[in-house]
Amino acid sequence: MGLFDWLREVRDQRPPGWASALKTPERFEIFMTLVHEAFVGSGLTLNPEDVAPGRVAVLTPQGPKDLLLEPLAKACSARPESDWADQIDAFVHAVCEQLLIPTSSSTVSGEPALETPVDPARITREAEGAVASEQQPRSPRDDLRVQLWSSRGTSWLAKTTIPSDALSVPLAEGITAVLMMGEGVWNQLVTAGDLAALSITPAEAWKVAVDNGLKERFELKLVQLPNVSALVLLGNGTFISALASDVPRTCAAVGAPFNPELGTLVAMPNWHALVLLPLKPGLGRNALTELATLVQKLHNYADAVSPDIFWWRARQPLVRIDPEHPPLGLAV
């Protein structure tokens, strides 16, 4: 079962959050089919597992870019289904033009290609009933995000060598937190030069990036396991797991009580999920095994980060734990 299937079960067969505007599973299936056809028709390689979480990685002359599908879903929801194919085709061609991606053909059935590219940001405004005019001013700081690179990851970033001038910090064993800047429907690594242009220090940038990540749309679920309950943050955006870069603020933001001395167990299975287990005395070893099974299941989805569980404590780095042989001091 893939990520899309599992989330569909959790949400009682409703479309995933990023496509909630489509309302029904039937309309969502139609939308997904048309998206697949539009990408294939443009000569782009499309991995269905990538599309399910609401984004698809495309290769551009500037490197991999993350194309988000939520604006497109909102745009289609505001139009009759008979218009969806044209809407999606226009969107795909417009993005290809803006990102300088060559497509297999610039004409369809002898008709001229689109003369006016579609602005993906404008699609969102129109779908929300906003006036199709100039977008309201937006600070580049609003696009700062923290993202995770992992030695065992499956995202496009995992296949990228992080440049030496990119802002990054080791987060946990095999995981590096990197600073990124969103640009509409794609994201790019941030360098010290980029921050200088924003007149912001690296320390301020990391804080702003976490703040922005906490504003991402996600669902907070209490997953009841036989011997323990874990908090799982699920979202269709790609920055959910990166909230592990600031465990205290994330726990506070979602109302998760935690003891700074006992700490919190943290897992970053994929870009779209973060698992938190605030510790309290008496946690059994069976609970750790159950948590590991949950994390592994989430790790098997798109944009995988790590199947490991880490122990966060105040003023200490994240430490990887073995559920079968927990370290001394862990409350078991």
N, C-alpha and C positions, 0 to 999 in steps of 0.2 A: 504494500500500500504506500503510495507517495504522499508528499506533504499536502497536496491539494485534496486527495481523498480523505486524509485524516482530518483536516480542518473542516471539510464538508460534513463529516460525521459529528464533529464537536458542535458545529453550528446548526445542527438539525436540518441538513440539506439546503441551507440558505447559501447564496453566493458568498465568497469570501469578502472580508471587509472592504478591500480596495475596489470591489465591483458591486458593492451593496446597492448602488443607484440602479442597477439592472433589475432588482427586486426578486426575480424568480430564477430557479435553476435552469429552466428552459431557455429564458432569454440569455442567461450567462453562457450556456452551451452554444447558442447561436453566435454570440459575440466571439467566443474563443475560436470557433471554426473559421469565422471570417478573418480574424487576426492571423491565424495560421495561413490561410490562403493568400492574404495580402503580402505577408513576408516571403512566402515561397514564390509568389508571382514576381516579386522584386529581386529574386535571386539571392535572398539572404538565408543563411542557415538558421534554423529555428529549433531549439530544444524544447519540447512541450513541458518538461519539468521546470524549465526556467520561466516559462510564461505563467504557470500556475500561481506562483507567489506574487504576481503583479508587476513583473519587470522582465526584461530580456536584455542580455548583454550582446552588444553588436560591436564588430571590429571596424574601426575607422582609421584613416591615415594618421590620426593623433594617438591611436591606441584604443583599448577597449572602453566603451562608454555604456552606462547603465540607462536603458530606456524604460521609463515608467509608464504603465498602462492605465493607471487610475484616471488621468485627465480624459483619456479616450473613452473609457467606460462611461464617465459622466456625460460626455458630449453625446454619445449614442443614446443614453437614457432619455435625453431631451428631444429625441427625434423618432419618427416612425421607423420600425424595423426595416422597412423597404429602403430607407436611406442609409442604413448602416454600412453596407458594402462600400459605397462611394465615400462615406465619411472616413472609414478606416483606410481605404486606399490612399486618399488624400493625405491623411496623417502620416502614413508610412513613407510616401514619396517626399513629403515636406521635411520630415526628419532626415531622410537620406540626403536631401539637398543641403540642409543646414549643416550636417556633419560631414559633407563632402564624401559620402559613400556612393561609389558607382553601383548602379542597379543593372539588372539584366536587360532592361529595355526602358526607354524613356517615353514610349508610346504604347497605347493599348488599342488593338483593333484599328490601326491606322489613324486614330485620333491624336491630336497634339497633346503633349504632356502638359501638366499643370503650369500655368504661367505665374501664378501667385502662390508662394509657399504658405502653408497653414502654420500659424504660430501656435505651438502646443500650449503655451500659457493662455492664449486667447480662447482655446477650446474649453479650458476649465472655466473661464469667466462666463462664457456663453452658456455652458451647461448649468451653471449656478444662477442663471438669470441676470447676470451682471451686464452692464452696457458694454458693447464691443468697442471699447475705445482704448486709449493708452492705459497700460497697466500702472497701478499706483506705485509710487517710488518704493523700492525695497532695498534695504541695506545689504551689501554683500556679507556682512556679519551674520545675517539671518540664514545664510546657506552653509555656514560652518557646521561640520559634523565630525564625530569620531567614528572610525571604522576599524574593523579587525582584520589583520592579516594572520593567517595560520599556516604552519608548515604542513598541516594535514587538511587544509581547506580545499573546497571545490569551486569557489567563486572565481570570477575573472581576476580579482585582485590577488588570489593565491597563486595565480600563474604569472604574476608580475614581479619583477625584481624591484624592490623599493629603492628609488634613487637616493644617493647619499645626502642630497640637499632637501629631501622630503622630511617633514616634521613627524617623528615617530618616537615611541617609547616602549620598552619591553613591558608587557602587562602580566604575562604568566608564561609558564613553560611552553614553548612552541607558539606563542601568541604575541603579536605586536599590535599596539594601538597606533593608528595613523590618523593624521588630521586631513580631512577632505573638505572640498568646497563643492556644493551642489550648483549646477548650472542648468536649471530648468528640468530637463529630462535625463541629464547625465551627471557624473561626478568625476572630480579629478583630485589628485594629490596636491597638498598645499606645501609650499616651500617658505623659507624665511623671507624671501623676496616678496612673496604674495602678502605676507603679514605686514611687511613694511609699507606696502601700498595701501593697506587698510588702516595704518597707524594704530596697530594693536600689538601688544607683546605676546610672546608664546604662552605665558601663563594665563593671560586674559583670554586668548583664543581657545585654549583647552576648556576653560570654564564656560565660555559662550557656546562651544560645540556641544558640551554635555547638556546645557540648558536647552539648546535647540533639539537635541535628541529626546529629551523628556517631553517635548511638545509633539513628538510624532504620535500618530494614531496607533494605539495598540489596545488589546484586550487583556485584562488581568483575570486569570483563572486560578482557582484553588483546586489542584488536582489531588483527589483523595486516593492515596495508596494504602495497602493493607495496614502498614505500621507507621505511616507518617503522611503529612499533607505538605505539598510543595506549591509554591507560587510560581506560575508560569506567565510570562509576558509574551503575547503572540501578536505579531503585526505583519502586514504585507510590505511595509517599508523595509529597507535593508540596513537599518541602523539600530535595531532593537537590542541585539546581543552586545553591542558596543557600550550600552549603559553600564556594563560591568566595570568600565573604567572608573566609575565613581560609585561604589556600592552604597556608602552611607546616604548620599543624596537620592539615589534611586529608591532605596528602601523607604526613605522619608516621603518621597513623592507618591509612592503607591500605598503608603500606610502600613508598611510591613514592620512590625516591632522587632527590634534586634538588640542583642547585648553586645556592645563593642568588644568586651573581653572574650566572651564565648565565641563570638563571630557569626558568620553566615556562610553556608555552603553555596557556591555559585557555579553555574554551568553555562557555557556559551555554545550550544550544539550547532546552531546555524545562525545566519544573519538575521533571521526573522523571529528568533526566540531567545529568551533569557530565563533561566531557572534559578530561583532563590529559595533557600531553606534556612531561615533564621534559627540558630541553634538554641536549644535549652537543655538542661540536664536530663539525662535519661534516654537520649537517642540511642536506639538499639542498632546493632550491626545489620540486622535484617532490613532496617529502614534505609541504610546506605546502599545495600544491594538493590532494593526496589528503586531508589533514586537513580542509580546507575543504569538500570534497565530503561527508565523513562528517558534519560538523557541520550542513550544510544539510539532509541527509537527516533527522537527528534533529530539526531545527528545524521540519520540516513536520508534526509530530505535535501532539497536544493540549497546551494550556498552554504554547505557544511563548514563549520569552524573547528570544533573539537569535541570528542566524545568524553572528555575528562571532566572530573569534578574537582573544584578548587576550594580551598578554605581561606576565607577572608577574615582577618582580625585587624583591629585598629593599629595603625603605625607599623604594619607588617605587609610584605608583598603577598600576593596570591600564591598559595602552595598547593600543588597537585596532590591529591590523596588517592590511595588505593582502597576501594570500599571493602576489599577482603582483609586488608591489613592496615587499618586506620592508624595514624600516628599517635604517639602519646600526647595526651592533653586534649584530644578531641572528645567531646562529651558523648561517650557511648556507654 
